[in-house]
Amino acid sequence: MARTPQIGIPATYMRGGTSKGVFFRLQDLPEAARQPGKARDALLLRVIGSPDPYGKQIDGMGGATSSTSKAVIVSKSTRADHDVDYLFGQVSIDKPFVDWSGNCGNLSSAVGPFAIGSGLVDASRVPRDGVAVVRIWQANIGKTIVAHVPMTHGAVQETGDFELDGVTFPAAEVQLEFMDPAAEEEGAGGSMFPTGRLVDQLEVPGVGTLDATMINAGIPTIFVKAEAIGYTGCELQDAINGDAKALAMFETIRAHGAVRMGLIRHVDEAAMRQHTPKIAFVARPRDYIASSGKPVAAGDVDLLVRALSMGKLHHAMMGTAAVAIGTAAAIPGTLVNLAAGGGERQAVRFGHPSGTLRVGAQAQRVDGEWVVTKAVMSRSARVLMEGVVRVPGDAF
């Protein structure tokens, strides 16, 4: 029997926000995987350990959740006023595909630290002490992210006292600015509200007609009211992820919303576009106990939000969905804004399964259209392991 030896590829395993993934420099990938295509996808699938019919990713670096089945490719940018290009791949756990249709807001917080530590940022732009401003081109969605990375004695500062609900240990704060976050999705005409309305009537077979805010900001997201689908907004993962009927309902809503947003032509196409759009439900504040056992009082938050990622309720909140939440909250009349009490606001604190998160956004009307210049939130990032990741030489 022929045996193909393994090859080693330089890689860094990082946590960013409430996600973690395998980071690569583009130049370190095998030549066949340095451009988009089957070879790149096959390589990343093997690195992460997919597709895995057991759903565990035992034979790879993935953690068998949407938050931990991720890959990132970073390179020096050829674009003016940018330091690096950042490409994100959401790796399916049980199916043989990598979804390149959107960004990961959580891992965005690790891109700046990785780029500095990997020598991809011009040394003249990195202070010995203080804050390095890393200008990132998010290649999936064609947007700019500005990361503010703390530096101490010439190295990225990773430890600190910044606490992020959904992450066990404190770390150094990395502030992110998502510039002009309205996603320019194919078929959506580059509009923040692709249907032209802040609230739509979304007809979903087997579910009913739902009020829905469908927005392209950070990541395409469909917001519905918790009470309209039988929830309170206080739910934790076990309440939904163990309910096959509920998961099927959310996927049906997501698929029909994707059609209305112009992201796909037919609901059947949603199965091959799992990363986007996201589906989320909102509710007015009320007391609940977070997954860590920490009490969250109604007075601690402006609203409650729960969101699904890759077909499961997220344990905290996707960073890109947080951008969508902050953006929608800043625009009077959206379901998110109304759940937060209505009116104009530049920041919102929402409750999620792991606790709370604050995100800000600057919205204004320009020629009758809503425009958000940027959304801002803080995350943290840390290198977990660095060296080489090994895969069989014939894996791609």
Secondary structure, 3 states (H helix, E strand, C coil): CCCCCEEEEEEEEEEECCEEEEEEEHHHCCHHHCCCCHHHHHHHHHHHCCCCCCCCCCCCCCCCCHHHCEEEEEEECCCCCCCEEEEEEEECCCCCCEECCCCCHHHHHHHHHHHHHCCCCCHHHCCCCEEEEEEEEECCCCEEEEEEEEEECCEECCCCCECCCCCCCCECEEEEEEECCCCCCCCCCCCCCCCCCCCEEEEECCCEEEEEEEEECCCEEEEEEHHHHCCCCCCCHHHHHCCHHHHHHHHHHHHHHHHHCCCCCCHHHHHHCCCCCEEEEEECCCCEECCCCCEECHHHCCEEEEEEECCEECCCCCHHHHHHHHHHHCCCCCHHHHHCCCCCCCEEEEEECCEEEEEEEEEEEECCEEEEEEEEEEEEEEEEEEEEEEEECCCC
